[in-house]
Amino acid sequence: MQNKCGNTTARLYAVHRDPQSKSRGQISVEFIITLILLFLMFSVIVFISTQQKENIDFGADKIKAKTLLEKTSRAVNGIYLSGNGSETKITKNFDLDFGIEENTLRVEFGKGQFVSTSLLTKKIVLIQKDDASEIEIRNENGVIEIEEL
């Protein structure tokens, strides 16, 4: 069509839209939103589970350290009370480190964590070895020697 000025005008046609195409787009958006929400929920669950596992591992390590501490302190006090020349061996079931400070026995676990108990004597010598599986405790003239074997 031409108007009086000689310009061509474009005809505008109404675009017939299928009602289902709007529905398909809406379903796609809802699907993406649902996937995002599921991913967020999954991420939160994984984070919480990881924290709980770390707490459980810490508790288990602390129990192991307390068990070894009690077993060793009972043996040290028993050898001390038994007098010169007494000795005993105990099995070290866990790869944990000992420390002695005056009359306090410490068992270290985790990152800088430890459990401790007092002993009957301050005269204690600790002889440590890597990867020891046994501990020999002996009384040498009133000095308690704790040696990892």
PyMOL commands that set and color helices and strands:
alter all, ss='L'
color gray80, all
select helices_A, chain A and resi 19-82
alter helices_A, ss='H'
color red, helices_A
select strands_A, chain A and resi 87-91+97-101+104-109+113-118+124-127+134-140+143-148
alter strands_A, ss='S'
color yellow, strands_A
deselect
rebuild
show_as cartoon
